[in-house]
Each structure stands twice: as C-alpha cells, then as structure tokens.
Amino acid sequence: MPRRAGAIRPLLREPLPPSDFYQVDLPVDSPRRLDLFPAASGPLAIVGNAPGLDAAAAIDAASCVVRFNNAPGFGGRAGVRVTHLALVNRGGQMREWLRDPRFLDRPVVRCADAFILPFPMLPAEQNRPEQVCWTREVLELLAPLGKPVHILPEDLHQAARLRLAPVTTDPGPAGRPNPSTGFLVTLAFLLGRPLRRGPVAAHGFGFDGWPGHPWTAERAWFRQAEAAGHLRLHPCHS
C-alpha cells in the first residue's frame, strides 16, 4: 500500500555501482534503493524552472515527470504531465504557499501523483526563534489529497555536498556547498534508478538563481553525469 501524506519514506540503500560518479555509500535500512517513482521502467524527465523551456512533447512522453515548486510553463510549452512535484519546505516560499487558501487548487498541485520535500524536518530547537522549516505544516496541508509524500533525508544532503565540494569555488557561509533543490532531487533519482533504464532527461536547468547555491559546481556535476551516460541535459532556448 503506498504511503500517504504525512508518512516519511526514507532513503533506502544498496551498494552503488562502481563508478567515479558515485563517490559515497548511503545508510542502509532496506535492500532496495530509493524508490521515488512507481514502475518507472521507461523514460524519466526532470523539469527545471529556467525560462525559455519549449519541450512539451518530449517531457510529456516520459513515464515519470518531475517538476519543482511553481513549475512555470506547466500546462503550456513545458508540458502538461507531472508525476512528482518537489516543494521546497524551508524558507519564505513555503510560508507564502501556506498562507494561500487556494494552494491545493493549483493545477500542478492537483495533477501531481506524489510530492517530494527536499529537506528533512528540523528539530524544534533548531527551528527558532524564526521558523524556517515548514515540514510539519506542509504535511498537514497535503494530507487531504491522500498522495504519497517523500522527504529527502540528511544522508542525501551529505552525499550531495561530497559531490559538489571538489568543484565548488565558494563553499558558502557554512564552509560547505549548499545544493539547490534541483540538484538534490536529481541526485535522489539517479541513486535510485538502475542504469539499465537509460539516462534521465534533464530539461530547463539554467544553473542560475539564489546566489547561495554553487551553480557553477552543479553545472559541472551535471556535465560529468552526462558524460558518464547517467543523464542527458537538454539546453534551454530563450
């Protein structure tokens, strides 16, 4: 039976295939890998939010379509299908969504088969004096939809930082890379997807946005993954 909103699906682990691309192993609590997508034996498309995306036919042809946050272009030139919607569960964007009484009526929210929250829930003592983590609140918000919610664990964040650190020129105020939601979700799917299913199609990744993310390092990692045959990076057209 699928897990419903409010249930945390942890990162599952098995030994990763030998490759320089996979640099760290992840904690084990099951013999299976992370399974974020149902029966995804066919193409997988991960759709970023960069402007100029015009690939509706290619995106909608995928068995699994992953989108992010407000998903600009959804319903138009970026396609009309979404199996997984990643919603950033920390910071001001989620606070705005929680205040919107019509958030659940948004087309991309209604159409999603499942949701991904990129950040693990912060302990209460780390979530004050100013609240930054809205995980509990968004789980309550999504619960009436009765759809699975996946929360990416700290182990995945650590794996992401280890991959980005060697090519990050500005590690940020904490002295370590701060991966974007797009990077975290893409890494989660790559770790959970057998190589025999073919490369992941990445559309709409502009590697630009909030200056706290290591965009140059993320672009380099995507290029490395593409060279290794793990994904195919489709350029945006303005």
C-alpha positions in Angstrom: 0.0 0.0 0.0 1.5 3.4 -0.9 2.4 5.8 1.9 0.2 8.8 2.2 0.8 12.4 3.1 2.4 12.7 6.5 4.5 9.5 6.1 8.2 9.8 5.6 9.7 7.5 3.1 13.4 7.2 4.0 16.4 7.0 1.6 16.9 3.3 1.0 20.3 1.8 0.2 22.1 -1.0 -1.5 25.8 -0.9 -2.7 26.1 1.6 -5.5 27.6 0.5 -8.9 31.4 1.1 -9.2 32.0 4.4 -10.8 33.8 7.7 -10.1 30.4 9.3 -10.5 29.1 7.6 -7.3 31.5 8.6 -4.6 29.8 7.7 -1.4 27.6 4.9 0.0 24.4 5.8 1.9 22.9 4.4 5.1 21.0 1.2 4.8 17.6 0.3 6.1 16.4 -1.9 3.2 17.9 -4.0 0.4 16.3 -1.7 -2.1 17.3 1.7 -3.4 15.3 4.8 -3.0 12.1 4.2 -5.0 10.6 7.6 -5.7 8.8 6.7 -8.9 6.2 3.9 -9.5 7.2 1.4 -12.1 9.5 3.8 -13.8 10.9 1.4 -16.3 10.5 3.9 -19.1 11.9 7.4 -19.6 12.3 9.8 -16.7 12.1 13.6 -17.2 13.2 16.1 -14.6 12.0 19.6 -15.4 13.7 22.7 -14.0 12.3 26.2 -13.9 14.6 28.0 -16.3 12.9 30.4 -18.8 12.7 29.5 -22.4 11.8 25.9 -22.0 9.9 24.6 -25.0 9.8 20.8 -24.9 6.3 19.8 -24.1 6.1 16.7 -26.4 9.4 15.3 -25.1 8.6 15.9 -21.5 5.0 14.5 -21.7 6.3 11.4 -23.4 8.3 10.3 -20.3 6.9 7.7 -17.9 7.8 9.8 -14.9 7.8 13.7 -14.9 9.3 15.6 -12.0 8.7 19.3 -11.5 9.6 21.9 -9.0 7.7 24.5 -6.9 5.6 26.8 -9.0 6.5 24.8 -12.2 6.5 27.8 -14.7 5.4 26.7 -18.1 3.2 23.8 -16.8 0.2 23.4 -18.9 1.9 25.1 -21.9 5.3 24.9 -23.5 6.7 22.8 -20.6 4.1 20.1 -20.9 1.0 19.0 -19.0 2.1 15.9 -17.1 3.6 15.7 -13.6 4.1 12.6 -11.5 6.2 14.2 -8.8 6.2 17.8 -7.6 9.1 18.9 -5.4 8.1 21.6 -3.0 10.8 23.5 -1.0 9.8 23.0 2.6 12.1 25.6 4.2 12.1 29.4 3.9 9.8 32.1 2.7 8.3 30.4 -0.4 6.6 27.7 1.6 5.4 30.3 4.1 3.7 32.1 1.2 2.1 28.9 0.0 0.8 28.0 3.4 -1.0 31.4 3.5 -2.6 30.8 0.1 -6.1 29.3 0.7 -6.2 28.1 -2.9 -2.8 26.5 -3.0 -4.2 22.9 -3.3 -6.3 24.1 -6.3 -3.3 25.0 -8.3 -3.2 22.8 -11.5 0.3 21.4 -11.0 -0.6 20.5 -7.3 -3.9 18.8 -8.3 -2.2 16.9 -11.1 0.8 15.6 -9.2 0.7 11.9 -8.2 3.2 12.4 -5.4 5.2 15.1 -3.6 8.9 15.5 -2.7 10.0 17.6 0.2 13.8 18.2 -0.3 14.7 18.9 3.4 14.4 16.7 6.4 12.4 18.1 9.3 14.4 20.3 11.7 14.2 19.6 15.4 12.1 22.2 17.3 15.2 23.7 19.0 16.8 24.4 15.6 13.6 26.0 14.2 13.5 29.1 16.3 13.5 32.0 17.1 12.5 32.5 13.5 10.8 29.5 11.9 12.5 28.3 8.7 11.3 24.7 8.5 7.6 24.2 7.5 7.7 20.4 7.0 5.0 19.6 9.6 2.7 22.3 8.3 3.0 21.2 4.6 2.4 17.6 5.6 -0.9 18.7 7.2 -1.7 20.8 4.1 -1.2 18.0 1.7 -2.8 15.3 3.8 -6.4 15.8 2.4 -5.0 14.9 -1.1 -4.1 11.4 0.0 -1.0 11.3 -2.1 2.5 10.0 -1.2 5.0 12.5 0.3 8.7 11.7 0.1 11.1 13.6 2.4 14.7 13.6 1.3 17.0 12.7 4.3 20.2 14.3 5.6 22.2 11.4 4.2 21.3 12.5 0.7 22.3 16.1 1.5 25.7 14.8 2.7 26.1 12.8 -0.5 25.3 16.0 -2.5 27.8 18.1 -0.6 30.5 15.5 -1.1 30.0 15.5 -4.8 30.0 19.3 -5.1 32.8 20.1 -2.7 35.7 19.3 -5.1 34.5 21.8 -7.8 32.9 24.5 -5.5 34.9 27.7 -5.5 32.7 29.4 -3.0 31.5 27.0 -0.3 29.2 29.4 1.3 28.9 30.9 4.8 28.9 27.4 6.5 32.1 26.4 4.7 30.4 23.8 2.7 28.3 23.7 -0.5 24.5 24.4 -0.3 22.9 22.3 -3.0 19.9 23.5 -4.8 16.6 21.6 -4.7 17.1 20.7 -8.4 20.4 19.1 -7.6 19.1 17.2 -4.5 16.1 15.8 -6.3 18.1 14.8 -9.4 20.7 13.1 -7.3 18.0 11.2 -5.4 16.5 9.9 -8.6 19.9 8.9 -10.1 20.8 7.0 -7.0 17.5 5.2 -7.1 17.4 4.4 -10.8 19.1 1.3 -12.2 21.4 2.3 -15.1 19.7 -0.2 -17.4 16.7 2.1 -17.6 18.7 4.7 -19.5 19.7 8.3 -18.8 17.5 10.7 -17.1 16.3 13.6 -19.3 17.0 17.0 -17.6 15.1 19.9 -19.1 15.0 23.5 -18.1 18.1 23.6 -15.9 19.6 27.1 -16.2 22.0 26.9 -13.2 21.1 30.3 -12.0 19.1 31.8 -9.2 19.6 32.3 -5.5 23.3 33.2 -5.1 23.8 30.9 -2.1 23.8 27.8 -4.3 27.0 26.6 -6.1 25.6 26.9 -9.6 29.0 26.5 -11.4 29.7 23.4 -9.5 26.3 22.0 -10.1 26.6 22.6 -13.8 30.0 20.8 -13.8 28.5 17.9 -12.0 25.6 17.6 -14.5 28.1 17.7 -17.3 30.1 14.9 -15.6 26.9 12.9 -15.2 26.0 13.4 -18.8 29.5 12.3 -20.0 29.1 9.2 -17.9 25.7 8.4 -19.5 23.6 8.9 -16.4 21.6 11.8 -17.7 21.0 13.9 -20.8 21.0 17.7 -20.3 18.7 19.4 -22.8 19.5 23.1 -23.3 17.0 25.9 -22.7 16.1 28.2 -25.6 15.2 31.8 -24.8 
